[in-house]
């Protein structure tokens, strides 16, 4: 899903296209087409499973980032291309998320996942920054695309209120982001360390696309980047200016790695996006990004299953067998030679 979001970002930013290659928009569309094939209407009335194949741990779960990521991708493709098929899918994913219990639209809470094994009746209530960010961003793009539809404004405001209340604790002054599900006890895994960077950039998109939210969002992103600037002073193994996990600590907390650096970079990038304050491109302002055909061979195939055997495969196998027999015969002959 993140490949698709990266590709549509390239289109929105006017990133140069390559002659003779699929456009960035086409790549985003290819990801979308592959993902919607995984929509599972057999359990819980729809939704995307977390994993692709049944043998993968977590296959029984339908989680927020898979569904929210597809919702955001559909919303951004709708705005960029003005193709209503994407709008319909975005609406479908939002409605399913609310109906299934993955999202509580009365309290504006997004749960991490629901489980097919109990018909999605017991959501996992862990709260993660990027789950809120992807739904919030998608709603902001649709608000902008629909020229200020009140429905999407209400959804943006609802999710934004919970996001700011949950992930900007008073412990750090109320304006510095924290991954509250794992950061206080320093238990974040490598994936979770990077989540705050995504939310930072998605908040910036929201402020740009829904101007009425800017006054709420800007202090949070500015406060976070100020904390990041104080926290990224770590020293380890000959490296300096390393960023850690806890932005609000105002000093390096010893957590190092690519994910911590990426998360901090996301916090900085969110502020740079606000400084530029440019609305993301659409096909009208970036016509070079129109969709081109993308080969789809291999999409949706189980990589664990063998490919069909061809004549060339059989010939190669025969030659290999003859070589092995010759090698074994030669070895045995050497062993029994007087």
DOSE-848986 format. One record per residue: residue number from 1; residue in three letters; chain; x, y, z of N, C-alpha, C in turn. Coordinates in steps of 0.2 Angstrom, whole numbers, plus 5000, padded with zeros to 4 digits. Atoms other than C-alpha are relative to their C-alpha. Layout:
REM DOSE-848986
     k     r   c   n_xx   n_yy   n_zz   ca_xx   ca_yy   ca_zz   c_xx   c_yy   c_zz
   NUM   ALA   A      X      Y      Z       X       Y       Z      X      Y      Z
...
This chain:
REM DOSE-848986
     k     r   c   n_xx   n_yy   n_zz   ca_xx   ca_yy   ca_zz   c_xx   c_yy   c_zz
     1   UNK   A   5004   4994   5000    5000    5000    5000   5004   5006   5000
     2   UNK   A   4996   4994   5000    5014    5012    5004   5004   5002   4994
     3   UNK   A   4998   4998   5006    5021    5010    4987   4995   5004   4996
     4   UNK   A   5005   4996   5003    5005    5016    4980   4999   5007   5002
     5   UNK   A   5000   4993   4997    5005    5031    4992   5006   5004   4998
     6   UNK   A   4993   4997   5002    5023    5035    4987   4999   5002   4993
     7   UNK   A   5001   4998   5008    5018    5035    4968   4995   5005   4999
     8   UNK   A   5005   4994   5001    5003    5046    4970   5003   5006   5003
     9   UNK   A   4997   4994   4998    5013    5058    4980   5005   5003   4995
    10   UNK   A   4995   4997   5005    5026    5059    4966   4996   5004   4995
    11   UNK   A   5005   4996   5005    5011    5064    4954   4998   5006   5003
    12   UNK   A   5003   4993   4997    5004    5077    4966   5006   5005   5001
    13   UNK   A   4994   4995   4999    5022    5084    4969   5003   5002   4993
    14   UNK   A   4997   4998   5007    5025    5085    4950   5007   4997   4999
    15   UNK   A   4993   5003   5001    5040    5073    4951   5001   4998   4993
    16   UNK   A   4999   5001   5007    5047    5071    4934   4998   4993   4998
    17   UNK   A   5002   5006   5003    5040    5057    4923   5006   4997   4996
    18   UNK   A   4994   5003   5004    5052    5045    4914   4997   4998   4993
    19   UNK   A   5002   5002   5007    5050    5043    4895   5000   4993   4999
    20   UNK   A   5001   5007   5001    5043    5026    4890   4999   4996   5006
    21   UNK   A   5002   5004   4994    5039    5021    4907   4993   5002   5003
    22   UNK   A   5006   4998   4997    5023    5021    4917   5000   5006   5004
    23   UNK   A   5000   4994   4995    5018    5037    4925   4999   4998   5007
    24   UNK   A   5001   5001   4993    5018    5039    4943   4993   4998   5002
    25   UNK   A   5007   5002   4999    4999    5039    4943   4998   4993   4998
    26   UNK   A   5001   5007   5002    4999    5023    4933   5002   4995   5005
    27   UNK   A   4997   5004   4995    5010    5015    4946   4995   5000   5006
    28   UNK   A   5005   4999   4994    4998    5021    4960   4994   4996   4998
    29   UNK   A   5006   5004   5002    4983    5014    4950   5001   4993   5000
    30   UNK   A   4998   5008   5000    4992    4997    4948   4999   4997   5007
    31   UNK   A   5000   5002   4993    4994    4996    4967   4992   4999   5002
    32   UNK   A   5008   5000   4998    4975    5001    4969   4997   4994   4997
    33   UNK   A   5004   5006   5004    4969    4988    4956   5002   4993   5003
    34   UNK   A   4998   5006   4997    4979    4974    4964   4997   4999   5007
    35   UNK   A   5003   5001   4993    4973    4978    4982   4993   4999   5000
    36   UNK   A   5007   5001   5000    4955    4979    4978   4998   4993   4998
    37   UNK   A   5001   5007   5002    4956    4962    4971   5000   4996   5007
    38   UNK   A   5000   5003   4994    4959    4957    4989   4994   5001   5005
    39   UNK   A   5006   4999   4996    4943    4964    4996   4996   4994   5001
    40   UNK   A   5003   5007   4998    4935    4950    5006   4993   5001   5003
    41   UNK   A   5007   4999   4998    4916    4950    5006   4998   4994   5004
    42   UNK   A   5002   5007   4997    4916    4932    5014   4999   5001   5007
    43   UNK   A   5001   4999   4992    4918    4938    5032   4999   5007   5002
    44   UNK   A   5001   4993   4997    4913    4953    5042   4997   5005   4994
    45   UNK   A   5003   4996   5005    4904    4960    5026   5005   5004   4996
    46   UNK   A   4995   4997   5005    4920    4965    5017   5006   5002   5004
    47   UNK   A   4993   4998   4997    4937    4973    5021   5006   4997   4998
    48   UNK   A   4993   5003   5002    4955    4970    5018   5003   4996   5006
    49   UNK   A   4996   5004   4995    4964    4956    5027   5007   5004   5001
    50   UNK   A   4993   4998   4999    4981    4961    5035   5005   4997   4996
    51   UNK   A   4995   5004   5004    4990    4947    5026   4997   4998   4994
    52   UNK   A   5002   5002   5007    4989    4941    5008   4998   4993   5000
    53   UNK   A   5000   5008   5001    4991    4922    5010   4998   4997   5007
    54   UNK   A   5003   5003   4994    4982    4911    5023   5006   4997   5005
    55   UNK   A   4994   5002   4996    4999    4904    5029   5003   5005   5004
    56   UNK   A   4997   4994   4996    5004    4921    5036   4997   5001   5006
    57   UNK   A   5003   4998   4993    5002    4925    5054   4996   5007   5000
    58   UNK   A   5004   4994   5000    4988    4938    5056   4995   5000   4994
    59   UNK   A   5005   5000   5006    4978    4932    5040   4993   5001   5002
    60   UNK   A   5007   4999   4998    4962    4932    5051   4998   5007   5002
    61   UNK   A   5001   4993   4998    4964    4950    5055   4998   5005   4994
    62   UNK   A   5001   4994   5005    4957    4965    5045   5002   5006   5004
    63   UNK   A   4997   4994   4996    4967    4980    5051   4999   5007   4997
    64   UNK   A   5001   4993   5001    4966    4999    5051   5005   5002   4994
    65   UNK   A   4995   4997   5005    4982    5002    5041   4999   4997   4993
    66   UNK   A   5002   5003   5006    4977    4990    5027   4994   5003   4997
    67   UNK   A   5006   4997   5002    4960    4997    5025   5000   5008   4999
    68   UNK   A   4999   4993   5000    4964    5015    5029   5005   5002   4995
    69   UNK   A   4995   4998   5005    4979    5015    5017   4996   4999   4993
    70   UNK   A   5003   5000   5006    4968    5009    5003   4994   5005   4999
    71   UNK   A   5004   4994   5000    4955    5022    5008   5003   5006   4998
    72   UNK   A   4996   4994   5002    4968    5035    5007   5002   5000   4993
    73   UNK   A   4998   5001   5007    4975    5029    4990   4994   5001   4996
    74   UNK   A   5006   4999   5004    4957    5029    4983   4998   5007   5000
    75   UNK   A   5001   4993   5000    4954    5046    4989   5004   5005   4996
    76   UNK   A   4995   4996   5004    4970    5053    4982   4999   4999   4993
    77   UNK   A   5001   5001   5008    4967    5045    4965   4994   5003   4998
    78   UNK   A   5006   4997   5002    4950    5051    4965   5001   5008   4999
    79   UNK   A   4998   4993   5000    4956    5069    4968   5004   5002   4994
    80   UNK   A   4995   4998   5005    4970    5068    4956   4997   4999   4993
    81   UNK   A   5002   5002   5007    4962    5059    4941   4992   5002   4999
    82   UNK   A   5008   4998   5001    4943    5065    4944   4996   4994   4997
    83   UNK   A   5004   5007   5002    4938    5046    4941   4996   4998   5006
    84   UNK   A   5004   5001   4995    4923    5043    4951   5000   4993   5003
    85   UNK   A   4999   5007   4997    4927    5024    4953   5004   5000   5006
    86   UNK   A   4996   4999   4994    4940    5029    4965   4996   5003   5006
    87   UNK   A   5004   4997   4995    4928    5040    4975   4995   4995   5003
    88   UNK   A   5005   5005   4997    4915    5025    4976   5004   4995   5004
    89   UNK   A   4996   5004   4995    4929    5014    4983   5001   5003   5006
    90   UNK   A   4998   4996   4994    4934    5027    4995   4994   5000   5005
    91   UNK   A   5006   5000   4996    4916    5028    5001   4998   4993   5003
    92   UNK   A   5002   5007   4998    4914    5009    5002   5005   4998   5006
    93   UNK   A   4995   5002   4995    4930    5007    5012   4998   5004   5007
    94   UNK   A   5002   4996   4994    4925    5021    5024   4994   4997   5004
    95   UNK   A   5006   5003   4998    4907    5014    5026   5001   4993   5004
    96   UNK   A   4998   5007   4996    4914    4996    5030   5004   5001   5006
    97   UNK   A   4996   4999   4994    4926    5003    5042   4996   5002   5006
    98   UNK   A   5005   4998   4995    4912    5011    5052   4996   4995   5002
    99   UNK   A   5005   5005   4999    4900    4997    5050   5003   4994   5004
   100   UNK   A   4997   5006   4997    4912    4983    5055   5003   5001   5007
   101   UNK   A   4997   4999   4994    4918    4991    5071   5007   5002   5000
   102   UNK   A   4993   4998   5000    4935    4995    5065   5001   5008   5002
   103   UNK   A   5000   4993   4999    4931    5013    5067   4993   5002   5004
   104   UNK   A   5006   4998   4997    4919    5021    5080   4999   5007   4998
   105   UNK   A   5001   4994   5002    4912    5036    5072   4995   5005   5004
   106   UNK   A   5004   4996   4995    4902    5042    5087   5005   5003   5005
   107   UNK   A   4995   4998   4996    4918    5043    5098   5006   5002   4996
   108   UNK   A   4994   4999   5004    4930    5045    5083   5006   4997   5002
   109   UNK   A   4994   5004   4998    4941    5031    5088   5001   4995   4995
   110   UNK   A   4998   5005   5005    4950    5020    5076   5004   4994   5004
   111   UNK   A   4997   5005   4997    4955    5003    5082   5005   4997   4996
   112   UNK   A   4994   5003   5004    4970    4993    5076   4998   4995   4996
   113   UNK   A   5002   5005   5005    4961    4978    5069   4993   4997   5003
   114   UNK   A   5006   5004   4998    4945    4967    5070   5002   4993   4997
   115   UNK   A   4998   5007   5001    4946    4948    5069   4994   4996   4997
   116   UNK   A   5005   5004   5003    4937    4937    5057   4997   4994   5004
   117   UNK   A   5002   5005   4996    4936    4923    5069   4994   5001   5005
   118   UNK   A   5006   4998   4996    4923    4932    5080   4996   5004   4996
   119   UNK   A   5004   4996   5004    4915    4940    5065   5001   5008   5002
   120   UNK   A   4998   4993   4999    4924    4956    5069   4996   5004   5006
   121   UNK   A   5004   4997   4994    4915    4959    5086   5004   5003   5006
   122   UNK   A   4996   4998   4995    4930    4962    5097   5006   5004   4997
   123   UNK   A   4994   4996   5003    4941    4976    5090   5006   5000   5005
   124   UNK   A   4994   4999   4996    4959    4977    5096   5001   5008   5001
   125   UNK   A   5000   4993   4998    4959    4994    5105   5006   5004   5000
   126   UNK   A   4994   4996   5000    4977    4999    5103   5000   5006   4995
   127   UNK   A   5001   4994   5004    4979    5016    5097   5007   5002   4997
   128   UNK   A   4994   4999   5003    4992    5020    5084   5000   5006   4995
   129   UNK   A   5000   4993   5003    4997    5037    5076   4998   4999   4992
   130   UNK   A   5001   5000   5007    4997    5031    5058   4993   4997   4998
   131   UNK   A   5007   5002   5002    4980    5023    5058   4996   5006   5000
   132   UNK   A   5004   4994   5001    4972    5039    5062   5003   5005   4994
   133   UNK   A   4997   4996   5005    4984    5048    5050   4997   4998   4993
   134   UNK   A   5002   5002   5007    4979    5038    5035   4993   5001   4998
   135   UNK   A   5007   4998   5000    4960    5040    5038   4999   5007   4999
   136   UNK   A   5001   4993   5000    4962    5058    5042   5002   5003   4993
   137   UNK   A   4998   4998   5006    4972    5061    5026   4995   4999   4994
   138   UNK   A   5005   5002   5005    4960    5052    5015   4994   5004   5000
   139   UNK   A   5006   4996   4999    4945    5062    5022   5002   5007   4998
   140   UNK   A   4998   4993   5002    4955    5078    5019   5000   5001   4993
   141   UNK   A   5000   5000   5007    4958    5074    5001   4993   5000   4997
   142   UNK   A   5006   5000   5002    4940    5070    4999   4996   5006   5001
   143   UNK   A   5003   4993   4999    4934    5086    5007   5002   5005   4995
   144   UNK   A   4998   4995   5005    4945    5096    4995   4997   4998   4993
   145   UNK   A   5002   5002   5007    4940    5086    4980   4992   5001   4999
   146   UNK   A   5007   4999   5001    4921    5088    4984   4998   5007   5001
   147   UNK   A   5001   4992   4999    4923    5107    4986   4997   5001   5007
   148   UNK   A   5002   4998   4993    4920    5107    5005   4994   4996   5002
   149   UNK   A   5006   5004   4998    4907    5093    5007   5000   5000   5008
   150   UNK   A   5000   5000   4993    4901    5095    5025   5001   4993   5003
   151   UNK   A   4999   5007   4998    4901    5076    5027   5007   4999   5002
   152   UNK   A   4993   5002   4999    4919    5075    5025   5004   5005   5005
   153   UNK   A   4997   4995   4995    4923    5091    5035   4998   4997   5007
   154   UNK   A   5001   5003   4993    4914    5083    5050   5004   4994   5001
   155   UNK   A   4996   5006   4998    4924    5067    5048   5007   5002   5001
   156   UNK   A   4994   4997   4998    4940    5077    5047   5001   5003   5007
   157   UNK   A   5000   4997   4994    4936    5087    5062   4999   4995   5006
   158   UNK   A   5001   5005   4995    4930    5071    5072   5007   4996   5001
   159   UNK   A   4994   5003   4999    4946    5062    5068   5006   5004   5003
   160   UNK   A   4995   4995   4997    4957    5077    5071   5000   5001   5007
   161   UNK   A   5001   4999   4993    4950    5080    5088   5003   4994   5004
   162   UNK   A   4998   5006   4996    4954    5062    5094   5008   5000   4999
   163   UNK   A   4993   5000   5002    4971    5063    5085   5004   5004   5005
   164   UNK   A   4996   4995   4996    4977    5078    5094   4999   4999   5007
   165   UNK   A   5001   5002   4993    4970    5073    5111   5004   4994   5002
   166   UNK   A   4997   5006   4999    4977    5056    5110   5008   5000   5000
   167   UNK   A   4993   5001   5002    4995    5058    5103   5004   5006   5001
   168   UNK   A   4996   4994   4998    5000    5075    5110   4999   5001   5007
   169   UNK   A   5002   5000   4993    5000    5072    5129   5003   5006   5003
   170   UNK   A   4998   4995   4996    5001    5085    5142   5007   4999   5003
   171   UNK   A   4993   5002   4997    5017    5076    5149   5005   5004   4996
   172   UNK   A   4995   4996   5004    5027    5085    5135   4997   5007   4998
   173   UNK   A   5003   4993   5001    5017    5101    5135   4994   5001   4995
   174   UNK   A   5006   5000   5005    5003    5096    5123   5001   5001   4993
   175   UNK   A   4999   4999   5007    5012    5100    5107   5006   4996   4997
   176   UNK   A   4995   5004   5002    5024    5086    5105   4997   4993   4999
   177   UNK   A   5003   5006   5001    5019    5070    5097   5003   4994   5004
   178   UNK   A   4998   5006   4996    5020    5053    5106   4997   4994   4998
   179   UNK   A   5003   5006   5002    5017    5035    5101   4998   4997   5007
   180   UNK   A   5002   5001   4993    5007    5032    5117   4999   4993   5001
   181   UNK   A   5001   5007   4999    5004    5013    5114   5006   4997   5002
   182   UNK   A   4994   5003   4999    5022    5009    5116   5006   5004   5003
   183   UNK   A   4995   4996   4998    5033    5024    5119   5001   5001   5007
   184   UNK   A   4999   4999   4992    5030    5027    5138   5004   4994   5003
   185   UNK   A   4996   5006   4996    5037    5009    5142   5005   4998   4995
   186   UNK   A   4994   5002   5005    5050    5009    5127   4999   4993   4997
   187   UNK   A   5001   5006   5003    5042    4994    5119   4999   5000   4993
   188   UNK   A   5002   4999   5007    5040    5000    5102   5005   4995   4995
   189   UNK   A   4996   5004   5005    5046    4988    5088   5002   5004   4994
   190   UNK   A   4997   4996   5005    5055    4993    5073   4994   5004   4995
   191   UNK   A   5005   4996   5004    5039    4997    5063   4997   5005   5004
   192   UNK   A   5004   4995   4996    5030    5006    5077   5005   5006   5001
   193   UNK   A   4996   4994   4999    5045    5018    5079   4999   5005   4994
   194   UNK   A   5001   4995   5006    5042    5025    5062   4993   5003   4999
   195   UNK   A   5007   4998   5001    5023    5028    5064   4999   5008   5000
   196   UNK   A   5002   4993   4999    5024    5046    5070   5002   5004   4994
   197   UNK   A   4998   4996   5006    5033    5052    5054   4995   5000   4995
   198   UNK   A   5006   5001   5004    5018    5046    5044   4995   5005   5002
   199   UNK   A   5005   4995   4997    5006    5056    5055   5002   5007   4999
   200   UNK   A   4998   4993   5001    5016    5071    5054   4999   5003   4993
   201   UNK   A   5002   4998   5007    5015    5072    5035   4993   5000   4998
   202   UNK   A   5007   5000   5002    4997    5067    5034   4996   5006   5004
   203   UNK   A   5003   4994   4997    4993    5081    5047   5001   5006   4996
   204   UNK   A   4998   4994   5005    5002    5093    5035   4995   5000   4994
   205   UNK   A   5005   5001   5005    4991    5087    5021   4994   5003   5002
   206   UNK   A   5006   4998   4998    4976    5090    5031   4999   5007   5001
   207   UNK   A   5000   4992   4999    4981    5108    5036   4999   5003   4993
   208   UNK   A   5000   4997   5006    4984    5112    5018   4993   4999   4996
   209   UNK   A   5006   5001   5003    4968    5104    5011   4994   5002   5003
   210   UNK   A   5006   4997   4996    4956    5109    5025   5003   5006   5004
   211   UNK   A   4997   4994   4997    4962    5127    5029   4997   5001   5007
   212   UNK   A   5003   4999   4994    4950    5127    5044   5003   4997   5006
   213   UNK   A   4996   5004   4995    4961    5115    5053   5007   5002   5001
   214   UNK   A   4993   4998   4999    4977    5124    5051   5002   5002   5007
   215   UNK   A   4998   4998   4994    4977    5133    5067   5000   4995   5006
   216   UNK   A   4999   5006   4995    4975    5117    5077   5006   4996   4999
   217   UNK   A   4995   5004   5002    4988    5108    5067   5007   5003   5001
   218   UNK   A   4994   4997   5001    5002    5120    5065   5004   5000   5007
   219   UNK   A   4996   5000   4993    5007    5122    5084   5002   4993   5002
   220   UNK   A   4998   5007   4999    5007    5103    5085   5006   4998   4996
   221   UNK   A   4994   5001   5004    5019    5101    5071   5006   5004   5002
   222   UNK   A   4994   4996   4998    5030    5115    5076   5003   4998   5007
   223   UNK   A   4997   5003   4993    5031    5109    5094   5004   4994   4999
   224   UNK   A   4996   5007   5001    5036    5092    5088   5007   5001   4997
   225   UNK   A   4993   4999   5004    5050    5098    5076   5005   5004   5005
   226   UNK   A   4995   4997   4995    5057    5109    5090   5002   4995   5005
   227   UNK   A   4997   5005   4996    5058    5094    5101   5004   4995   4997
   228   UNK   A   4996   5004   5004    5065    5084    5087   5007   5003   5000
   229   UNK   A   4994   4996   5001    5079    5097    5085   5004   4999   5006
   230   UNK   A   4996   5001   4994    5084    5094    5103   5001   4993   5002
   231   UNK   A   4999   5007   4999    5082    5076    5103   5005   4996   4996
   232   UNK   A   4995   5003   5005    5093    5072    5088   5007   5002   5001
   233   UNK   A   4994   4998   4998    5109    5074    5097   5004   4993   5002
   234   UNK   A   4997   5007   4998    5114    5055    5099   5007   4999   4998
   235   UNK   A   4993   5003   5002    5132    5048    5098   5000   4993   5001
   236   UNK   A   4999   5007   4999    5135    5030    5095   5004   4997   4994
   237   UNK   A   4996   5003   5005    5148    5020    5086   5003   5004   4994
   238   UNK   A   4997   4995   5005    5156    5035    5078   4995   5004   4996
   239   UNK   A   5005   4996   5004    5140    5042    5072   4997   5006   5005
   240   UNK   A   5002   4994   4996    5133    5059    5078   4993   5002   4998
   241   UNK   A   5007   4997   5002    5116    5068    5078   4995   4995   4999
   242   UNK   A   5004   5005   5000    5107    5052    5080   4993   5002   5003
   243   UNK   A   5006   4999   4997    5088    5053    5083   4997   4994   5003
   244   UNK   A   5003   5005   4997    5079    5043    5095   4993   4999   4999
   245   UNK   A   5007   5001   5000    5061    5037    5099   4996   5005   5003
   246   UNK   A   5004   4996   4996    5055    5049    5112   5001   5008   4998
   247   UNK   A   4999   4993   5002    5053    5066    5104   5000   5005   5006
   248   UNK   A   5001   4996   4994    5047    5074    5120   5005   5000   5005
   249   UNK   A   4995   5000   4995    5062    5069    5130   5005   5006   4999
   250   UNK   A   4995   4994   5001    5072    5084    5122   5007   4998   5000
   251   UNK   A   4994   5002   5000    5087    5073    5122   5000   4992   4997
   252   UNK   A   5000   5007   5003    5093    5056    5114   4999   4995   5005
   253   UNK   A   5002   5005   4995    5085    5042    5123   5003   4993   4999
   254   UNK   A   4996   5006   5001    5097    5028    5116   4997   4996   4995
   255   UNK   A   5003   5004   5005    5085    5021    5103   5002   5002   4993
   256   UNK   A   4997   4998   5006    5094    5021    5087   4998   4995   4994
   257   UNK   A   5001   5005   5006    5091    5014    5069   4997   5004   4995
   258   UNK   A   5003   4996   5006    5084    5019    5052   4993   5002   5001
   259   UNK   A   5007   4998   4999    5066    5019    5058   5000   5007   5004
   260   UNK   A   5000   4994   4996    5070    5033    5071   5002   5006   4996
   261   UNK   A   4998   4995   5005    5079    5043    5058   4994   5002   4996
   262   UNK   A   5005   4999   5005    5065    5041    5046   4994   5004   5003
   263   UNK   A   5005   4997   4996    5052    5046    5059   5001   5007   5001
   264   UNK   A   4998   4993   4999    5061    5062    5064   5000   5004   4993
   265   UNK   A   5000   4997   5007    5063    5066    5045   4993   5002   4998
   266   UNK   A   5007   4999   5002    5044    5064    5043   4998   5006   5004
   267   UNK   A   5002   4994   4996    5042    5077    5058   5002   5006   4997
   268   UNK   A   4997   4994   5003    5053    5089    5049   4997   5001   4993
   269   UNK   A   5004   4999   5006    5045    5086    5032   4993   5003   5001
   270   UNK   A   5007   4998   4999    5028    5089    5039   5000   5008   5000
   271   UNK   A   4999   4993   4999    5034    5107    5044   5002   5003   4993
   272   UNK   A   4998   4997   5006    5042    5110    5027   4994   5000   4995
   273   UNK   A   5006   5000   5004    5026    5105    5018   4995   5006   5002
   274   UNK   A   5004   4995   4997    5017    5118    5029   5003   5007   4997
   275   UNK   A   4997   4994   5002    5030    5131    5024   4999   5002   4993
   276   UNK   A   5002   4999   5007    5027    5128    5006   4993   5001   4998
   277   UNK   A   5007   4998   5000    5009    5128    5008   4997   4999   4993
   278   UNK   A   5002   5001   5007    5006    5122    4990   4995   4994   5000
   279   UNK   A   5005   5006   5000    4990    5111    4987   5003   4995   4995
   280   UNK   A   4997   5006   5005    4995    5094    4979   4997   5001   4993
   281   UNK   A   5003   4999   5007    4993    5094    4960   4995   4995   4999
   282   UNK   A   5005   5004   5003    4979    5086    4951   5002   4999   4992
   283   UNK   A   4998   5001   5007    4979    5080    4933   4999   5007   4996
   284   UNK   A   5000   4994   5004    4974    5098    4928   5006   5004   5001
   285   UNK   A   4994   4996   4999    4990    5105    4935   5006   4996   4999
   286   UNK   A   4994   5004   5002    5001    5091    4931   4998   4995   4995
   287   UNK   A   5002   5004   5006    4995    5084    4914   5005   4994   4998
   288   UNK   A   4995   5005   5002    5011    5074    4911   4999   4994   5004
   289   UNK   A   5001   5006   4996    5005    5062    4925   4994   4996   4998
   290   UNK   A   5006   5004   5002    4991    5055    4915   5001   4993   5000
   291   UNK   A   4999   5007   4999    4988    5036    4917   5002   4997   4993
   292   UNK   A   4998   5004   5005    4997    5024    4905   4999   4993   5002
   293   UNK   A   5000   5007   4999    4995    5006    4903   5005   4997   5004
   294   UNK   A   4995   5004   4996    5004    4995    4916   5000   4993   4999
   295   UNK   A   5001   5007   5000    5008    4977    4913   4998   4997   5007
   296   UNK   A   5003   5002   4994    4999    4967    4926   5002   4992   5001
   297   UNK   A   4998   5008   4999    5007    4949    4924   5003   4999   5006
   298   UNK   A   4998   5002   4994    5010    4941    4940   4997   5003   5006
   299   UNK   A   5004   4997   4995    4998    4952    4950   4996   4995   5004
   300   UNK   A   5005   5004   4996    4989    4943    4964   5002   4992   5000
   301   UNK   A   4998   5007   5000    4999    4926    4962   5004   4999   5006
   302   UNK   A   4996   5003   4994    5005    4916    4977   5007   4999   4999
   303   UNK   A   4993   5001   5002    5024    4917    4977   5002   4994   5003
   304   UNK   A   4997   5006   4997    5025    4901    4987   4998   4994   4995
   305   UNK   A   5002   5005   5005    5017    4891    4972   5005   5000   4994
   306   UNK   A   4996   5001   5005    5028    4884    4959   4997   5002   4993
   307   UNK   A   5003   4998   5007    5027    4891    4941   4999   4994   4996
   308   UNK   A   5001   5005   5005    5021    4880    4927   5006   4997   4997
   309   UNK   A   4994   5003   5003    5034    4868    4920   5000   5001   4992
   310   UNK   A   5000   4999   5007    5039    4873    4902   5005   4995   4997
   311   UNK   A   4996   5004   5004    5048    4863    4888   5007   5001   5002
   312   UNK   A   4993   4998   4998    5064    4873    4892   5002   4997   5007
   313   UNK   A   4998   5002   4993    5063    4868    4910   5001   4992   5000
   314   UNK   A   4999   5008   5001    5061    4849    4905   5007   4999   4997
   315   UNK   A   4994   5001   5003    5076    4850    4894   5006   5002   5005
   316   UNK   A   4995   4998   4995    5086    4859    4907   5001   4995   5005
   317   UNK   A   5000   5005   4995    5081    4846    4920   5004   4994   4998
   318   UNK   A   4996   5006   5003    5087    4832    4908   5007   5001   5000
   319   UNK   A   4992   4998   5000    5104    4840    4905   5003   4999   5007
   320   UNK   A   4998   4999   4994    5106    4843    4923   5001   4993   5003
   321   UNK   A   5000   5006   4998    5102    4825    4927   5005   4996   4997
   322   UNK   A   4994   5003   5003    5114    4818    4915   5007   5002   5003
   323   UNK   A   4993   4997   4997    5128    4829    4922   5001   4997   5007
   324   UNK   A   4999   5002   4994    5124    4823    4939   5002   4992   5000
   325   UNK   A   4998   5008   5001    5124    4804    4934   5007   4999   4998
   326   UNK   A   4993   5001   5003    5141    4807    4925   5004   5002   5006
   327   UNK   A   4996   4998   4994    5148    4816    4941   5000   4994   5005
   328   UNK   A   5000   5005   4995    5142    4802    4953   5004   4994   4997
   329   UNK   A   4997   5006   5003    5148    4788    4941   5008   5001   5001
   330   UNK   A   4993   4999   5000    5165    4796    4940   5003   5000   5007
   331   UNK   A   4998   5000   4993    5166    4798    4959   5000   4993   5003
   332   UNK   A   5000   5007   4998    5161    4780    4962   5006   4996   4997
   333   UNK   A   4994   5004   5004    5174    4774    4949   5006   5002   5003
   334   UNK   A   4993   4998   4997    5188    4784    4958   5000   4996   5007
   335   UNK   A   5000   5003   4993    5183    4776    4975   5002   4993   4999
   336   UNK   A   4999   5007   5001    5183    4758    4968   5006   4998   4996
   337   UNK   A   4994   5001   5004    5198    4760    4957   5006   4997   5004
   338   UNK   A   4995   5004   4996    5212    4747    4963   5006   5005   5001
